[in-house]
């Protein structure tokens, strides 16, 4: 009389995975990779070129090398490459100055 007994529904939650691409502490782009080269690991940003080499640690994973990379950057042990970003900013600034100069001269003349 009570009807059928219903089976309890099991909710399956997906397991979280460790990321393979990380955020650069210098430029903010999500292009930092950890690569194994021989007996060393290289952490490098694909956008700004910031990089560092680490010796292999037996229990470290990619996240541990990335965290050490960020710690060294924040402590000032790693200097950001000046040629990649400085040149782009200077070139953009020079173009703006030329455009402003042309615009002002055109207004005053006629």
MARPALO-433372 format. One record per atom (N, C-alpha, C, CB): z, x, y; residue in three letters; residue number from 0. Coordinates in steps of 0.1 Angstrom, whole numbers, plus 5000, padded with zeros to 4 digits. Glycine has a CB too. Example, Ala and Ser with C-alpha at 12.3 -4.5 7.8 and 13.67 -1.06 7.14 Angstrom:
2
+------+------+------+-----+-----+
!    z !    x !    y !   r !   k !
+------+------+------+-----+-----+
! 5078 ! 5132 ! 4943 ! ala !   0 !
! 5078 ! 5123 ! 4955 ! ala !   0 !
! 5078 ! 5132 ! 4967 ! ala !   0 !
! 5090 ! 5113 ! 4955 ! ala !   0 !
! 5071 ! 5128 ! 4978 ! ser !   1 !
! 5071 ! 5137 ! 4989 ! ser !   1 !
! 5079 ! 5129 ! 5000 ! ser !   1 !
! 5057 ! 5141 ! 4994 ! ser !   1 !
+------+------+------+-----+-----+
END
This chain:
110
+------+------+------+-----+-----+
!    z !    x !    y !   r !   k !
+------+------+------+-----+-----+
! 5000 ! 5008 ! 4988 ! unk !   0 !
! 5000 ! 5000 ! 5000 ! unk !   0 !
! 5000 ! 5008 ! 5013 ! unk !   0 !
! 5012 ! 4991 ! 5000 ! unk !   0 !
! 5005 ! 5020 ! 5011 ! unk !   1 !
! 5006 ! 5029 ! 5023 ! unk !   1 !
! 4993 ! 5035 ! 5027 ! unk !   1 !
! 5016 ! 5039 ! 5021 ! unk !   1 !
! 4983 ! 5034 ! 5018 ! unk !   2 !
! 4970 ! 5040 ! 5021 ! unk !   2 !
! 4969 ! 5054 ! 5015 ! unk !   2 !
! 4967 ! 5040 ! 5036 ! unk !   2 !
! 4958 ! 5061 ! 5019 ! unk !   3 !
! 4957 ! 5075 ! 5014 ! unk !   3 !
! 4965 ! 5084 ! 5022 ! unk !   3 !
! 4942 ! 5079 ! 5014 ! unk !   3 !
! 4969 ! 5095 ! 5016 ! unk !   4 !
! 4976 ! 5105 ! 5023 ! unk !   4 !
! 4966 ! 5115 ! 5029 ! unk !   4 !
! 4987 ! 5113 ! 5013 ! unk !   4 !
! 4967 ! 5117 ! 5042 ! unk !   5 !
! 4957 ! 5126 ! 5048 ! unk !   5 !
! 4961 ! 5141 ! 5047 ! unk !   5 !
! 4956 ! 5123 ! 5063 ! unk !   5 !
! 4951 ! 5149 ! 5045 ! unk !   6 !
! 4953 ! 5163 ! 5044 ! unk !   6 !
! 4954 ! 5169 ! 5058 ! unk !   6 !
! 4942 ! 5170 ! 5036 ! unk !   6 !
! 4963 ! 5179 ! 5060 ! unk !   7 !
! 4965 ! 5185 ! 5073 ! unk !   7 !
! 4954 ! 5194 ! 5076 ! unk !   7 !
! 4979 ! 5192 ! 5073 ! unk !   7 !
! 4948 ! 5194 ! 5088 ! unk !   8 !
! 4937 ! 5202 ! 5092 ! unk !   8 !
! 4942 ! 5216 ! 5096 ! unk !   8 !
! 4929 ! 5195 ! 5103 ! unk !   8 !
! 4936 ! 5226 ! 5090 ! unk !   9 !
! 4940 ! 5240 ! 5093 ! unk !   9 !
! 4931 ! 5245 ! 5105 ! unk !   9 !
! 4939 ! 5249 ! 5081 ! unk !   9 !
! 4938 ! 5250 ! 5115 ! unk !  10 !
! 4930 ! 5255 ! 5127 ! unk !  10 !
! 4929 ! 5270 ! 5125 ! unk !  10 !
! 4938 ! 5252 ! 5140 ! unk !  10 !
! 4917 ! 5275 ! 5125 ! unk !  11 !
! 4914 ! 5289 ! 5123 ! unk !  11 !
! 4911 ! 5295 ! 5137 ! unk !  11 !
! 4902 ! 5292 ! 5113 ! unk !  11 !
! 4919 ! 5305 ! 5141 ! unk !  12 !
! 4917 ! 5311 ! 5154 ! unk !  12 !
! 4909 ! 5324 ! 5151 ! unk !  12 !
! 4930 ! 5314 ! 5161 ! unk !  12 !
! 4899 ! 5327 ! 5160 ! unk !  13 !
! 4892 ! 5340 ! 5158 ! unk !  13 !
! 4901 ! 5352 ! 5161 ! unk !  13 !
! 4879 ! 5340 ! 5166 ! unk !  13 !
! 4899 ! 5363 ! 5154 ! unk !  14 !
! 4907 ! 5375 ! 5157 ! unk !  14 !
! 4900 ! 5382 ! 5168 ! unk !  14 !
! 4907 ! 5384 ! 5144 ! unk !  14 !
! 4908 ! 5388 ! 5177 ! unk !  15 !
! 4903 ! 5395 ! 5188 ! unk !  15 !
! 4899 ! 5409 ! 5183 ! unk !  15 !
! 4913 ! 5397 ! 5199 ! unk !  15 !
! 4887 ! 5414 ! 5188 ! unk !  16 !
! 4882 ! 5427 ! 5185 ! unk !  16 !
! 4884 ! 5437 ! 5196 ! unk !  16 !
! 4867 ! 5426 ! 5181 ! unk !  16 !
! 4885 ! 5449 ! 5193 ! unk !  17 !
! 4886 ! 5460 ! 5203 ! unk !  17 !
! 4872 ! 5462 ! 5210 ! unk !  17 !
! 4891 ! 5473 ! 5197 ! unk !  17 !
! 4872 ! 5462 ! 5223 ! unk !  18 !
! 4859 ! 5463 ! 5230 ! unk !  18 !
! 4853 ! 5477 ! 5227 ! unk !  18 !
! 4860 ! 5461 ! 5245 ! unk !  18 !
! 4839 ! 5478 ! 5229 ! unk !  19 !
! 4832 ! 5491 ! 5227 ! unk !  19 !
! 4827 ! 5496 ! 5240 ! unk !  19 !
! 4821 ! 5489 ! 5217 ! unk !  19 !
! 4826 ! 5488 ! 5250 ! unk !  20 !
! 4822 ! 5492 ! 5264 ! unk !  20 !
! 4833 ! 5488 ! 5273 ! unk !  20 !
! 4808 ! 5485 ! 5268 ! unk !  20 !
! 4836 ! 5498 ! 5282 ! unk !  21 !
! 4847 ! 5496 ! 5291 ! unk !  21 !
! 4843 ! 5497 ! 5306 ! unk !  21 !
! 4858 ! 5507 ! 5288 ! unk !  21 !
! 4853 ! 5494 ! 5315 ! unk !  22 !
! 4850 ! 5493 ! 5329 ! unk !  22 !
! 4853 ! 5507 ! 5335 ! unk !  22 !
! 4859 ! 5482 ! 5336 ! unk !  22 !
! 4845 ! 5512 ! 5344 ! unk !  23 !
! 4846 ! 5525 ! 5350 ! unk !  23 !
! 4857 ! 5524 ! 5361 ! unk !  23 !
! 4833 ! 5530 ! 5356 ! unk !  23 !
! 4866 ! 5533 ! 5362 ! unk !  24 !
! 4876 ! 5533 ! 5372 ! unk !  24 !
! 4871 ! 5538 ! 5386 ! unk !  24 !
! 4888 ! 5542 ! 5369 ! unk !  24 !
! 4859 ! 5544 ! 5386 ! unk !  25 !
! 4853 ! 5549 ! 5398 ! unk !  25 !
! 4844 ! 5539 ! 5405 ! unk !  25 !
! 4845 ! 5562 ! 5396 ! unk !  25 !
! 4834 ! 5534 ! 5397 ! unk !  26 !
! 4824 ! 5525 ! 5403 ! unk !  26 !
! 4826 ! 5510 ! 5400 ! unk !  26 !
! 4810 ! 5529 ! 5399 ! unk !  26 !
! 4835 ! 5507 ! 5390 ! unk !  27 !
! 4838 ! 5493 ! 5386 ! unk !  27 !
! 4827 ! 5487 ! 5377 ! unk !  27 !
! 4839 ! 5485 ! 5399 ! unk !  27 !
! 4817 ! 5494 ! 5373 ! unk !  28 !
! 4807 ! 5488 ! 5364 ! unk !  28 !
! 4812 ! 5489 ! 5350 ! unk !  28 !
! 4794 ! 5496 ! 5365 ! unk !  28 !
! 4808 ! 5480 ! 5342 ! unk !  29 !
! 4812 ! 5479 ! 5328 ! unk !  29 !
! 4801 ! 5487 ! 5319 ! unk !  29 !
! 4813 ! 5465 ! 5323 ! unk !  29 !
! 4801 ! 5500 ! 5321 ! unk !  30 !
! 4792 ! 5509 ! 5314 ! unk !  30 !
! 4798 ! 5522 ! 5309 ! unk !  30 !
! 4781 ! 5513 ! 5324 ! unk !  30 !
! 4811 ! 5522 ! 5306 ! unk !  31 !
! 4817 ! 5534 ! 5301 ! unk !  31 !
! 4817 ! 5533 ! 5285 ! unk !  31 !
! 4832 ! 5535 ! 5306 ! unk !  31 !
! 4812 ! 5544 ! 5279 ! unk !  32 !
! 4811 ! 5545 ! 5265 ! unk !  32 !
! 4819 ! 5557 ! 5260 ! unk !  32 !
! 4796 ! 5546 ! 5260 ! unk !  32 !
! 4824 ! 5556 ! 5248 ! unk !  33 !
! 4831 ! 5567 ! 5241 ! unk !  33 !
! 4822 ! 5571 ! 5230 ! unk !  33 !
! 4845 ! 5563 ! 5236 ! unk !  33 !
! 4817 ! 5584 ! 5230 ! unk !  34 !
! 4808 ! 5589 ! 5220 ! unk !  34 !
! 4815 ! 5601 ! 5213 ! unk !  34 !
! 4795 ! 5593 ! 5226 ! unk !  34 !
! 4813 ! 5603 ! 5200 ! unk !  35 !
! 4817 ! 5614 ! 5193 ! unk !  35 !
! 4806 ! 5624 ! 5192 ! unk !  35 !
! 4822 ! 5610 ! 5178 ! unk !  35 !
! 4809 ! 5637 ! 5196 ! unk !  36 !
! 4799 ! 5647 ! 5196 ! unk !  36 !
! 4806 ! 5659 ! 5189 ! unk !  36 !
! 4794 ! 5651 ! 5210 ! unk !  36 !
! 4803 ! 5661 ! 5177 ! unk !  37 !
! 4809 ! 5672 ! 5169 ! unk !  37 !
! 4824 ! 5669 ! 5166 ! unk !  37 !
! 4808 ! 5686 ! 5177 ! unk !  37 !
! 4832 ! 5678 ! 5171 ! unk !  38 !
! 4847 ! 5676 ! 5169 ! unk !  38 !
! 4853 ! 5672 ! 5182 ! unk !  38 !
! 4853 ! 5689 ! 5164 ! unk !  38 !
! 4845 ! 5667 ! 5192 ! unk !  39 !
! 4850 ! 5662 ! 5205 ! unk !  39 !
! 4846 ! 5648 ! 5207 ! unk !  39 !
! 4846 ! 5672 ! 5216 ! unk !  39 !
! 4853 ! 5642 ! 5216 ! unk !  40 !
! 4849 ! 5628 ! 5221 ! unk !  40 !
! 4846 ! 5629 ! 5236 ! unk !  40 !
! 4860 ! 5618 ! 5218 ! unk !  40 !
! 4834 ! 5623 ! 5239 ! unk !  41 !
! 4830 ! 5623 ! 5253 ! unk !  41 !
! 4831 ! 5609 ! 5259 ! unk !  41 !
! 4815 ! 5629 ! 5255 ! unk !  41 !
! 4838 ! 5607 ! 5270 ! unk !  42 !
! 4839 ! 5594 ! 5277 ! unk !  42 !
! 4830 ! 5595 ! 5289 ! unk !  42 !
! 4854 ! 5590 ! 5280 ! unk !  42 !
! 4820 ! 5587 ! 5290 ! unk !  43 !
! 4810 ! 5588 ! 5301 ! unk !  43 !
! 4806 ! 5574 ! 5307 ! unk !  43 !
! 4798 ! 5596 ! 5297 ! unk !  43 !
! 4805 ! 5574 ! 5320 ! unk !  44 !
! 4800 ! 5562 ! 5327 ! unk !  44 !
! 4785 ! 5563 ! 5328 ! unk !  44 !
! 4807 ! 5559 ! 5341 ! unk !  44 !
! 4778 ! 5552 ! 5324 ! unk !  45 !
! 4763 ! 5552 ! 5325 ! unk !  45 !
! 4758 ! 5550 ! 5339 ! unk !  45 !
! 4758 ! 5542 ! 5316 ! unk !  45 !
! 4767 ! 5545 ! 5348 ! unk !  46 !
! 4762 ! 5542 ! 5362 ! unk !  46 !
! 4764 ! 5554 ! 5371 ! unk !  46 !
! 4770 ! 5530 ! 5367 ! unk !  46 !
! 4777 ! 5559 ! 5373 ! unk !  47 !
! 4780 ! 5569 ! 5382 ! unk !  47 !
! 4780 ! 5583 ! 5376 ! unk !  47 !
! 4793 ! 5566 ! 5389 ! unk !  47 !
! 4781 ! 5584 ! 5363 ! unk !  48 !
! 4780 ! 5597 ! 5356 ! unk !  48 !
! 4794 ! 5604 ! 5355 ! unk !  48 !
! 4772 ! 5606 ! 5364 ! unk !  48 !
! 4805 ! 5597 ! 5358 ! unk !  49 !
! 4818 ! 5602 ! 5356 ! unk !  49 !
! 4821 ! 5605 ! 5341 ! unk !  49 !
! 4829 ! 5593 ! 5362 ! unk !  49 !
! 4825 ! 5617 ! 5337 ! unk !  50 !
! 4827 ! 5619 ! 5323 ! unk !  50 !
! 4838 ! 5629 ! 5321 ! unk !  50 !
! 4814 ! 5624 ! 5317 ! unk !  50 !
! 4843 ! 5630 ! 5309 ! unk !  51 !
! 4853 ! 5639 ! 5304 ! unk !  51 !
! 4853 ! 5641 ! 5289 ! unk !  51 !
! 4868 ! 5635 ! 5309 ! unk !  51 !
! 4856 ! 5653 ! 5284 ! unk !  52 !
! 4856 ! 5656 ! 5270 ! unk !  52 !
! 4871 ! 5656 ! 5265 ! unk !  52 !
! 4849 ! 5669 ! 5267 ! unk !  52 !
! 4873 ! 5651 ! 5253 ! unk !  53 !
! 4886 ! 5652 ! 5247 ! unk !  53 !
! 4885 ! 5658 ! 5233 ! unk !  53 !
! 4892 ! 5638 ! 5247 ! unk !  53 !
! 4895 ! 5665 ! 5229 ! unk !  54 !
! 4896 ! 5670 ! 5215 ! unk !  54 !
! 4899 ! 5658 ! 5206 ! unk !  54 !
! 4907 ! 5681 ! 5214 ! unk !  54 !
! 4895 ! 5659 ! 5194 ! unk !  55 !
! 4897 ! 5648 ! 5184 ! unk !  55 !
! 4912 ! 5647 ! 5180 ! unk !  55 !
! 4888 ! 5650 ! 5172 ! unk !  55 !
! 4917 ! 5635 ! 5182 ! unk !  56 !
! 4931 ! 5632 ! 5177 ! unk !  56 !
! 4930 ! 5623 ! 5165 ! unk !  56 !
! 4939 ! 5625 ! 5188 ! unk !  56 !
! 4937 ! 5626 ! 5154 ! unk !  57 !
! 4935 ! 5619 ! 5142 ! unk !  57 !
! 4938 ! 5604 ! 5142 ! unk !  57 !
! 4944 ! 5625 ! 5131 ! unk !  57 !
! 4947 ! 5599 ! 5150 ! unk !  58 !
! 4950 ! 5585 ! 5150 ! unk !  58 !
! 4945 ! 5578 ! 5162 ! unk !  58 !
! 4965 ! 5583 ! 5149 ! unk !  58 !
! 4937 ! 5584 ! 5171 ! unk !  59 !
! 4932 ! 5578 ! 5183 ! unk !  59 !
! 4920 ! 5570 ! 5180 ! unk !  59 !
! 4930 ! 5588 ! 5194 ! unk !  59 !
! 4918 ! 5558 ! 5187 ! unk !  60 !
! 4906 ! 5551 ! 5186 ! unk !  60 !
! 4899 ! 5552 ! 5200 ! unk !  60 !
! 4908 ! 5536 ! 5182 ! unk !  60 !
! 4887 ! 5545 ! 5201 ! unk !  61 !
! 4880 ! 5545 ! 5214 ! unk !  61 !
! 4888 ! 5541 ! 5226 ! unk !  61 !
! 4867 ! 5537 ! 5213 ! unk !  61 !
! 4897 ! 5531 ! 5224 ! unk !  62 !
! 4905 ! 5526 ! 5235 ! unk !  62 !
! 4915 ! 5537 ! 5240 ! unk !  62 !
! 4913 ! 5514 ! 5230 ! unk !  62 !
! 4920 ! 5545 ! 5230 ! unk !  63 !
! 4930 ! 5555 ! 5234 ! unk !  63 !
! 4923 ! 5566 ! 5243 ! unk !  63 !
! 4936 ! 5562 ! 5222 ! unk !  63 !
! 4911 ! 5570 ! 5239 ! unk !  64 !
! 4903 ! 5580 ! 5247 ! unk !  64 !
! 4900 ! 5574 ! 5260 ! unk !  64 !
! 4890 ! 5584 ! 5239 ! unk !  64 !
! 4896 ! 5561 ! 5261 ! unk !  65 !
! 4893 ! 5555 ! 5274 ! unk !  65 !
! 4906 ! 5555 ! 5283 ! unk !  65 !
! 4888 ! 5541 ! 5272 ! unk !  65 !
! 4917 ! 5551 ! 5277 ! unk !  66 !
! 4930 ! 5551 ! 5285 ! unk !  66 !
! 4934 ! 5564 ! 5290 ! unk !  66 !
! 4941 ! 5545 ! 5276 ! unk !  66 !
! 4932 ! 5575 ! 5282 ! unk !  67 !
! 4935 ! 5589 ! 5287 ! unk !  67 !
! 4925 ! 5592 ! 5298 ! unk !  67 !
! 4933 ! 5599 ! 5275 ! unk !  67 !
! 4912 ! 5588 ! 5297 ! unk !  68 !
! 4902 ! 5590 ! 5307 ! unk !  68 !
! 4906 ! 5584 ! 5321 ! unk !  68 !
! 4889 ! 5585 ! 5303 ! unk !  68 !
! 4911 ! 5571 ! 5320 ! unk !  69 !
! 4915 ! 5564 ! 5332 ! unk !  69 !
! 4927 ! 5571 ! 5338 ! unk !  69 !
! 4918 ! 5549 ! 5329 ! unk !  69 !
! 4937 ! 5575 ! 5330 ! unk !  70 !
! 4949 ! 5581 ! 5334 ! unk !  70 !
! 4946 ! 5594 ! 5342 ! unk !  70 !
! 4959 ! 5584 ! 5323 ! unk !  70 !
! 4937 ! 5602 ! 5336 ! unk !  71 !
! 4933 ! 5615 ! 5342 ! unk !  71 !
! 4926 ! 5612 ! 5356 ! unk !  71 !
! 4924 ! 5623 ! 5333 ! unk !  71 !
! 4918 ! 5602 ! 5356 ! unk !  72 !
! 4911 ! 5598 ! 5369 ! unk !  72 !
! 4921 ! 5594 ! 5380 ! unk !  72 !
! 4900 ! 5587 ! 5366 ! unk !  72 !
! 4930 ! 5586 ! 5376 ! unk !  73 !
! 4940 ! 5581 ! 5386 ! unk !  73 !
! 4950 ! 5593 ! 5390 ! unk !  73 !
! 4948 ! 5570 ! 5380 ! unk !  73 !
! 4952 ! 5602 ! 5382 ! unk !  74 !
! 4960 ! 5614 ! 5385 ! unk !  74 !
! 4953 ! 5624 ! 5394 ! unk !  74 !
! 4966 ! 5621 ! 5373 ! unk !  74 !
! 4940 ! 5623 ! 5394 ! unk !  75 !
! 4931 ! 5632 ! 5402 ! unk !  75 !
! 4926 ! 5644 ! 5394 ! unk !  75 !
! 4939 ! 5637 ! 5414 ! unk !  75 !
! 4928 ! 5644 ! 5381 ! unk !  76 !
! 4923 ! 5655 ! 5373 ! unk !  76 !
! 4908 ! 5655 ! 5371 ! unk !  76 !
! 4930 ! 5655 ! 5359 ! unk !  76 !
! 4902 ! 5643 ! 5373 ! unk !  77 !
! 4887 ! 5642 ! 5372 ! unk !  77 !
! 4882 ! 5638 ! 5386 ! unk !  77 !
! 4883 ! 5631 ! 5361 ! unk !  77 !
! 4873 ! 5645 ! 5391 ! unk !  78 !
! 4867 ! 5643 ! 5404 ! unk !  78 !
! 4854 ! 5635 ! 5401 ! unk !  78 !
! 4864 ! 5656 ! 5411 ! unk !  78 !
! 4852 ! 5624 ! 5409 ! unk !  79 !
! 4839 ! 5617 ! 5408 ! unk !  79 !
! 4827 ! 5625 ! 5413 ! unk !  79 !
! 4840 ! 5604 ! 5416 ! unk !  79 !
! 4816 ! 5624 ! 5406 ! unk !  80 !
! 4804 ! 5632 ! 5410 ! unk !  80 !
! 4800 ! 5627 ! 5424 ! unk !  80 !
! 4792 ! 5630 ! 5400 ! unk !  80 !
! 4798 ! 5637 ! 5433 ! unk !  81 !
! 4795 ! 5634 ! 5447 ! unk !  81 !
! 4780 ! 5632 ! 5450 ! unk !  81 !
! 4800 ! 5645 ! 5456 ! unk !  81 !
! 4772 ! 5638 ! 5442 ! unk !  82 !
! 4757 ! 5638 ! 5444 ! unk !  82 !
! 4751 ! 5624 ! 5441 ! unk !  82 !
! 4750 ! 5648 ! 5435 ! unk !  82 !
! 4756 ! 5617 ! 5431 ! unk !  83 !
! 4751 ! 5604 ! 5427 ! unk !  83 !
! 4754 ! 5593 ! 5438 ! unk !  83 !
! 4756 ! 5600 ! 5414 ! unk !  83 !
! 4766 ! 5592 ! 5442 ! unk !  84 !
! 4770 ! 5581 ! 5451 ! unk !  84 !
! 4768 ! 5585 ! 5466 ! unk !  84 !
! 4784 ! 5577 ! 5448 ! unk !  84 !
! 4772 ! 5597 ! 5469 ! unk !  85 !
! 4771 ! 5601 ! 5483 ! unk !  85 !
! 4757 ! 5600 ! 5489 ! unk !  85 !
! 4777 ! 5615 ! 5485 ! unk !  85 !
! 4747 ! 5605 ! 5481 ! unk !  86 !
! 4733 ! 5604 ! 5486 ! unk !  86 !
! 4728 ! 5590 ! 5488 ! unk !  86 !
! 4725 ! 5612 ! 5476 ! unk !  86 !
! 4732 ! 5581 ! 5479 ! unk !  87 !
! 4727 ! 5567 ! 5480 ! unk !  87 !
! 4733 ! 5561 ! 5492 ! unk !  87 !
! 4731 ! 5559 ! 5467 ! unk !  87 !
! 4746 ! 5563 ! 5495 ! unk !  88 !
! 4752 ! 5557 ! 5507 ! unk !  88 !
! 4746 ! 5563 ! 5520 ! unk !  88 !
! 4767 ! 5559 ! 5507 ! unk !  88 !
! 4744 ! 5576 ! 5520 ! unk !  89 !
! 4738 ! 5582 ! 5532 ! unk !  89 !
! 4724 ! 5577 ! 5535 ! unk !  89 !
! 4738 ! 5597 ! 5531 ! unk !  89 !
! 4716 ! 5575 ! 5524 ! unk !  90 !
! 4703 ! 5570 ! 5526 ! unk !  90 !
! 4702 ! 5556 ! 5531 ! unk !  90 !
! 4695 ! 5572 ! 5512 ! unk !  90 !
! 4711 ! 5548 ! 5526 ! unk !  91 !
! 4712 ! 5534 ! 5530 ! unk !  91 !
! 4717 ! 5533 ! 5545 ! unk !  91 !
! 4722 ! 5526 ! 5521 ! unk !  91 !
! 4726 ! 5542 ! 5549 ! unk !  92 !
! 4731 ! 5542 ! 5562 ! unk !  92 !
! 4720 ! 5546 ! 5572 ! unk !  92 !
! 4743 ! 5551 ! 5564 ! unk !  92 !
! 4712 ! 5556 ! 5568 ! unk !  93 !
! 4702 ! 5561 ! 5577 ! unk !  93 !
! 4691 ! 5550 ! 5579 ! unk !  93 !
! 4695 ! 5574 ! 5571 ! unk !  93 !
! 4688 ! 5543 ! 5569 ! unk !  94 !
! 4678 ! 5532 ! 5571 ! unk !  94 !
! 4683 ! 5521 ! 5580 ! unk !  94 !
! 4675 ! 5526 ! 5557 ! unk !  94 !
! 4695 ! 5518 ! 5580 ! unk !  95 !
! 4701 ! 5507 ! 5588 ! unk !  95 !
! 4701 ! 5512 ! 5603 ! unk !  95 !
! 4715 ! 5504 ! 5584 ! unk !  95 !
! 4704 ! 5525 ! 5605 ! unk !  96 !
! 4704 ! 5530 ! 5619 ! unk !  96 !
! 4689 ! 5529 ! 5625 ! unk !  96 !
! 4709 ! 5544 ! 5620 ! unk !  96 !
! 4679 ! 5533 ! 5617 ! unk !  97 !
! 4666 ! 5533 ! 5622 ! unk !  97 !
! 4662 ! 5518 ! 5625 ! unk !  97 !
! 4656 ! 5539 ! 5612 ! unk !  97 !
! 4665 ! 5509 ! 5616 ! unk !  98 !
! 4661 ! 5495 ! 5619 ! unk !  98 !
! 4668 ! 5489 ! 5631 ! unk !  98 !
! 4665 ! 5486 ! 5606 ! unk !  98 !
! 4681 ! 5493 ! 5633 ! unk !  99 !
! 4688 ! 5488 ! 5646 ! unk !  99 !
! 4681 ! 5494 ! 5658 ! unk !  99 !
! 4703 ! 5492 ! 5645 ! unk !  99 !
! 4677 ! 5507 ! 5658 ! unk ! 100 !
! 4671 ! 5513 ! 5669 ! unk ! 100 !
! 4658 ! 5507 ! 5673 ! unk ! 100 !
! 4669 ! 5528 ! 5667 ! unk ! 100 !
! 4650 ! 5503 ! 5663 ! unk ! 101 !
! 4637 ! 5497 ! 5665 ! unk ! 101 !
! 4639 ! 5483 ! 5671 ! unk ! 101 !
! 4629 ! 5496 ! 5652 ! unk ! 101 !
! 4649 ! 5476 ! 5666 ! unk ! 102 !
! 4651 ! 5462 ! 5671 ! unk ! 102 !
! 4655 ! 5461 ! 5685 ! unk ! 102 !
! 4661 ! 5455 ! 5662 ! unk ! 102 !
! 4664 ! 5471 ! 5689 ! unk ! 103 !
! 4669 ! 5471 ! 5703 ! unk ! 103 !
! 4657 ! 5474 ! 5713 ! unk ! 103 !
! 4680 ! 5481 ! 5705 ! unk ! 103 !
! 4649 ! 5484 ! 5709 ! unk ! 104 !
! 4638 ! 5489 ! 5718 ! unk ! 104 !
! 4628 ! 5477 ! 5720 ! unk ! 104 !
! 4631 ! 5501 ! 5712 ! unk ! 104 !
! 4626 ! 5469 ! 5710 ! unk ! 105 !
! 4616 ! 5459 ! 5710 ! unk ! 105 !
! 4621 ! 5448 ! 5720 ! unk ! 105 !
! 4613 ! 5453 ! 5697 ! unk ! 105 !
! 4634 ! 5445 ! 5720 ! unk ! 106 !
! 4639 ! 5434 ! 5729 ! unk ! 106 !
! 4639 ! 5438 ! 5744 ! unk ! 106 !
! 4653 ! 5431 ! 5724 ! unk ! 106 !
! 4641 ! 5451 ! 5747 ! unk ! 107 !
! 4642 ! 5454 ! 5761 ! unk ! 107 !
! 4628 ! 5456 ! 5767 ! unk ! 107 !
! 4650 ! 5467 ! 5762 ! unk ! 107 !
! 4618 ! 5460 ! 5759 ! unk ! 108 !
! 4605 ! 5463 ! 5765 ! unk ! 108 !
! 4598 ! 5451 ! 5771 ! unk ! 108 !
! 4597 ! 5469 ! 5754 ! unk ! 108 !
! 4596 ! 5440 ! 5764 ! unk ! 109 !
! 4588 ! 5429 ! 5770 ! unk ! 109 !
! 4595 ! 5421 ! 5780 ! unk ! 109 !
! 4583 ! 5420 ! 5759 ! unk ! 109 !
+------+------+------+-----+-----+
END
